[in-house]
Amino acid sequence: MQQKSVVTFKIQSMDSLGQGVSKESDKITFIPKTLPDETGMAEIHAAKKGVQFGSLKSLSTTSPHRINPLCEHFQHCPSCHYLHTSYEEELRFKTKNLEKLFHKLEHPEIQVTPAARRLGYRNRLQLHYDLRSKKLGMLDPKDHKIAPIPHCLIANSRVSEEMKRLYDNQTWTELIDRTSPDRGHIEIYDHDGEVKVSVNRPYAQGGFTQVFEEMNQLMKEKLQHWSKTFPSSDLLDLFAGNGNLSQDLNHSRRLCIDFYPAKVQDPFLSQDLYAHDALSKVLSHLRQIPLRPTSLVVDPPRSGLKNLSEWLEQLRPLDVAYVSCDPHTLVRDLIPLKNYSISDIHLFDFFPSTFHFETVVFLKRN
């Protein structure tokens, strides 16, 4: 086995993935579980032109903001990124990185809504398994190794209880039938007051909900306040899911659009919004109803909506709310817009302890 190289580092900043950034060598080195001004040794596990990726081996200088992580799995689990520092520092890193991404766009000051709590919030966890090694846990995308997390602290109490049951005496192996692959995933989902467990099924089996219900409610309240700033009108909700975000907004009529049928009272159009003819089909449907949306809610997956500008120029809504779980694709989608300006930006910390968060951008047609 080839021996991994070891390098010295000094962390200058944190990137948007919660990794420390060191520029001590000819390559920029990204090291998780570190903080600015820390120095030490890192083991390099991957490299490409100009950059390399390492894991913390030892510290010679520690940050005054470093704390002992409450979770016993933190050092080996790839899912949490900030438990080695305070929540105030975590929010500061997230806000700073969001500001950095928006530097090319004219925008007002970012408004931050902190998490209601840092731990014990997730109503859903997807765990990966490997029958050969008898491991169940979080999958590290760098080396595809599985880190067992029987005492995970970010799961809510009901999900946590079910997870411990599955780990007890390897009970989870009883869920894997003979036709299942050696590697796959198990999802634990606290949905509508019932904890469900599914094996190798699509994400959020049984209906999508946000993983942090209290934060979801705060974001909905912000959207409701936004919708009261303009007259009641026709509303279009793209990537609507179950209509969660738009159901209480100020509108006379609403059309929800997503790939899967949803349980909403208003009309729902089943449409793959990434299909090449999606926009033309939606426009045709709007003419048939008829419905002319003057307000628009967009809540796409992480991949965003690359042709957002085309949608907006065809629909010409006066007011737009773009909800994003990936600020990189959000900014990519906003940069080409010519006839819209940003009136507000909100960072909602739906995923404390991790680098993830939700961003809501309100747009006004010029």
C-alpha positions in Angstrom: 0.0 0.0 0.0 1.4 3.4 -1.0 2.2 5.6 2.0 0.3 8.8 2.2 2.3 12.1 2.3 2.2 14.4 5.3 2.4 18.2 5.0 2.5 21.1 7.4 -0.3 23.6 7.3 -1.5 27.0 8.6 -5.2 27.7 8.1 -6.0 31.1 6.6 -9.7 30.8 6.2 -12.7 28.5 6.0 -14.3 27.5 2.7 -18.0 27.1 2.0 -17.7 23.3 2.6 -16.6 23.8 6.2 -13.0 23.0 5.5 -9.9 24.9 6.6 -7.8 26.4 3.8 -4.0 26.4 3.9 -1.7 28.0 1.4 1.6 27.0 2.9 2.9 24.9 -0.1 2.7 25.1 -3.9 -0.8 23.6 -3.6 -3.8 24.9 -1.7 -4.7 22.4 1.0 -8.3 21.8 2.2 -8.5 20.2 5.7 -11.7 19.5 7.6 -12.0 19.8 11.4 -9.6 22.7 11.5 -10.0 26.5 12.2 -8.4 29.7 11.1 -4.9 30.4 12.5 -4.4 26.7 13.5 -1.1 25.0 12.5 -0.2 21.3 12.4 0.3 18.3 10.2 -2.2 16.9 7.7 -2.3 13.6 5.8 -2.9 14.0 2.1 -5.4 11.6 0.6 -6.1 13.2 -2.8 -4.5 15.8 -5.1 -5.0 17.5 -8.4 -3.6 20.5 -10.2 -3.1 23.3 -7.8 -5.1 21.8 -4.8 -4.9 18.9 -2.4 -7.2 17.4 0.2 -6.1 16.2 3.6 -7.2 15.1 7.0 -6.1 16.4 10.3 -3.2 14.4 11.8 -2.0 16.7 14.6 -2.2 20.3 15.8 0.7 22.4 17.0 -1.3 25.6 17.4 -5.0 25.6 18.3 -7.5 28.3 17.8 -8.9 30.1 20.8 -12.3 29.3 19.3 -11.8 25.5 19.3 -14.0 23.6 21.8 -14.4 19.9 22.5 -17.1 18.6 20.3 -20.1 17.2 22.2 -20.5 14.3 19.7 -18.2 11.3 20.1 -18.4 10.6 16.4 -17.3 14.1 15.2 -13.7 13.3 14.3 -14.6 10.4 12.0 -18.1 11.3 10.8 -18.1 13.3 7.5 -21.6 14.8 8.1 -20.9 17.5 10.8 -18.3 20.2 10.2 -18.5 22.8 12.9 -18.9 21.0 16.3 -15.3 21.8 17.2 -16.2 25.5 17.5 -19.0 27.6 19.0 -22.3 28.1 17.2 -21.6 31.8 17.0 -18.4 31.1 15.0 -20.3 28.6 12.8 -22.8 31.2 11.9 -20.1 33.8 11.2 -18.3 31.4 8.8 -21.6 30.6 7.0 -22.5 34.3 6.6 -19.0 35.3 5.5 -19.0 32.5 2.8 -22.5 33.5 1.6 -21.3 37.2 1.3 -18.3 36.0 -0.7 -20.5 34.1 -3.1 -22.7 37.2 -3.7 -19.9 39.6 -4.2 -20.7 39.9 -8.0 -24.3 40.8 -7.4 -25.7 44.0 -6.0 -27.6 43.1 -2.9 -28.6 44.4 0.6 -27.1 43.2 3.8 -27.7 39.5 4.5 -30.2 38.8 7.2 -29.5 35.7 9.4 -32.0 33.5 11.2 -30.1 31.3 13.6 -31.2 27.7 14.3 -33.7 27.1 17.1 -31.2 24.6 18.5 -27.9 23.1 17.3 -28.5 19.5 18.0 -31.4 17.0 18.1 -33.3 18.5 15.2 -33.2 16.2 12.2 -36.4 14.3 11.5 -34.7 12.2 8.8 -31.4 10.4 8.5 -30.1 8.3 5.6 -27.5 5.8 6.7 -25.4 3.7 4.3 -24.6 0.0 4.9 -22.1 -2.5 3.8 -23.1 -6.2 4.5 -19.5 -7.5 4.0 -18.0 -5.3 6.7 -21.2 -5.2 8.7 -21.1 -1.4 8.9 -23.9 1.1 9.0 -23.4 4.8 9.2 -22.4 7.9 7.2 -20.6 7.5 3.9 -17.5 9.6 3.4 -17.6 10.8 -0.3 -13.7 11.1 -0.3 -12.9 7.4 0.3 -16.4 5.8 0.4 -15.8 4.4 3.8 -18.7 4.1 6.3 -18.4 5.8 9.7 -20.8 4.2 12.2 -22.7 6.8 14.3 -24.9 4.9 16.8 -25.0 8.0 19.2 -25.5 10.7 16.6 -26.6 14.0 18.2 -28.2 15.8 15.4 -31.1 13.3 15.0 -34.3 14.2 16.9 -35.3 12.0 19.8 -37.6 9.6 17.8 -35.1 9.1 15.0 -32.3 8.7 17.5 -34.2 6.0 19.4 -34.9 4.1 16.2 -31.3 4.4 15.1 -30.1 2.9 18.4 -32.5 0.0 18.0 -31.1 -0.7 14.5 -27.5 -0.7 15.8 -28.3 -2.9 18.8 -27.0 -6.4 18.0 -26.8 -5.4 14.3 -30.6 -5.5 14.0 -30.4 -3.5 10.8 -29.0 -6.5 9.0 -32.4 -8.2 9.4 -33.9 -5.5 7.1 -31.7 -6.5 4.1 -33.3 -9.2 2.1 -31.4 -11.6 -0.2 -32.2 -9.6 -3.3 -30.7 -6.4 -1.9 -27.2 -5.3 -2.9 -24.2 -5.7 -0.5 -24.0 -1.9 -0.3 -27.0 0.4 0.0 -28.9 2.7 2.3 -31.4 2.7 5.1 -33.5 5.8 5.8 -35.1 6.6 9.2 -37.9 9.2 8.8 -40.0 10.8 11.5 -43.0 11.8 9.3 -46.5 12.8 10.5 -45.8 11.5 14.0 -44.7 8.1 12.8 -41.1 6.8 12.5 -40.7 4.9 9.2 -37.7 2.9 8.1 -37.1 2.1 4.4 -34.3 0.2 2.6 -32.9 1.3 -0.7 -35.9 3.5 -1.5 -35.9 7.0 -2.9 -35.0 9.9 -0.5 -37.8 11.0 1.8 -39.9 8.0 1.1 -43.5 8.8 2.0 -43.3 12.5 1.2 -40.7 15.3 1.4 -40.6 17.5 4.4 -37.8 19.8 5.6 -35.5 18.1 8.2 -35.9 20.9 10.7 -39.6 21.7 11.3 -39.1 24.8 13.5 -36.9 26.4 11.0 -39.3 25.5 8.2 -42.0 27.4 10.1 -39.8 30.5 10.5 -39.0 30.5 6.8 -42.7 30.1 5.9 -43.5 33.1 8.2 -40.9 35.2 6.3 -42.5 34.2 3.0 -45.9 35.1 4.3 -44.6 38.6 5.3 -43.1 39.0 1.8 -46.4 38.0 0.1 -48.3 40.6 2.0 -46.2 43.4 0.5 -48.0 43.1 -2.9 -51.7 42.6 -3.9 -53.3 39.2 -3.9 -52.6 37.6 -7.3 -52.0 34.5 -9.3 -49.1 32.5 -7.8 -46.9 29.8 -9.4 -44.9 27.4 -7.2 -42.1 25.6 -9.0 -40.6 22.5 -7.4 -43.6 22.7 -5.1 -43.3 19.3 -3.4 -46.4 19.2 -1.2 -47.0 23.0 -1.5 -45.3 23.6 1.9 -43.9 27.0 1.1 -46.8 28.6 -0.8 -49.9 27.2 0.9 -50.3 30.2 3.2 -49.1 33.0 0.9 -51.2 35.9 -0.3 -52.7 34.8 -3.6 -56.1 34.6 -5.4 -55.2 31.4 -7.3 -52.2 29.0 -7.1 -50.7 26.4 -9.3 -48.1 24.0 -7.8 -45.7 22.2 -10.2 -43.4 19.3 -9.5 -42.5 15.9 -10.9 -44.5 13.9 -8.5 -48.2 14.4 -7.7 -48.7 16.2 -4.3 -51.5 16.4 -1.8 -52.5 20.0 -2.2 -56.0 21.5 -2.5 -55.1 23.9 -5.4 -54.4 22.6 -8.9 -51.2 20.6 -9.3 -49.3 20.0 -12.5 -47.0 16.9 -12.7 -44.0 18.0 -14.7 -40.3 17.3 -14.8 -39.0 20.9 -14.6 -35.6 19.9 -15.9 -37.1 18.5 -19.1 -36.0 20.4 -22.3 -39.6 21.3 -23.1 -40.7 22.0 -19.5 -41.2 25.7 -19.9 -43.2 25.4 -23.1 -45.5 22.8 -21.5 -46.0 25.0 -18.4 -46.8 28.0 -20.6 -49.3 26.0 -22.5 -51.0 24.8 -19.3 -51.1 28.3 -17.9 -52.9 29.5 -21.1 -55.5 26.7 -20.8 -56.4 27.3 -17.2 -56.0 30.3 -17.7 -53.6 31.7 -15.0 -51.2 34.6 -15.3 -48.7 34.4 -12.3 -47.5 37.8 -11.0 -45.7 36.1 -8.1 -43.4 33.1 -8.3 -41.9 30.8 -5.7 -38.9 28.6 -6.9 -37.4 25.9 -4.6 -35.2 23.7 -6.7 -32.9 20.8 -5.6 -29.2 21.5 -5.2 -28.7 21.6 -8.9 -30.7 24.8 -9.1 -32.5 26.0 -12.2 -29.9 26.9 -14.9 -32.4 28.6 -17.2 -34.1 30.7 -14.6 -33.7 33.8 -16.7 -35.6 32.2 -19.5 -38.5 31.3 -17.1 -38.6 34.8 -15.8 -38.6 36.5 -19.2 -41.4 34.2 -20.4 -43.5 34.4 -17.2 -42.6 38.0 -16.3 -43.7 37.8 -12.6 -43.4 41.0 -10.6 -42.2 39.3 -7.4 -40.0 36.2 -7.0 -38.9 34.2 -4.0 -36.0 31.8 -4.8 -35.4 29.3 -2.0 -32.1 27.4 -2.3 -30.2 24.7 -0.4 -27.1 25.4 -2.4 -25.9 29.0 -2.6 -23.4 28.2 -5.4 -26.1 27.2 -7.9 -28.3 30.0 -6.6 -25.7 32.7 -7.4 -25.1 31.0 -10.8 -28.8 31.2 -11.6 -29.1 34.9 -10.5 -26.1 36.3 -12.3 -27.7 36.2 -15.8 -30.9 38.0 -14.7 -31.3 41.4 -16.4 -34.7 42.7 -15.4 -34.7 41.8 -11.7 -33.1 43.2 -8.6 -32.5 41.6 -5.2 -34.6 43.2 -2.5 -33.7 40.9 0.4 -31.4 38.0 1.2 -32.0 35.7 4.2 -29.8 32.9 5.5 -31.9 30.4 7.4 -29.7 27.9 9.4 -31.7 24.7 8.7 -28.7 22.5 9.1 -26.7 23.6 12.2 -23.4 21.8 12.9 -22.9 21.3 9.1 -21.9 23.6 6.3 -25.4 23.5 4.8 -28.0 26.2 5.1 -31.0 27.5 3.2 -30.9 30.9 1.4 -34.0 32.9 0.5 -33.7 35.6 -2.1 -36.5 38.0 -2.9 -36.5 39.5 -6.4 -38.4 42.5 -7.8 -39.0 43.1 -11.5 -37.4 46.4 -12.5 
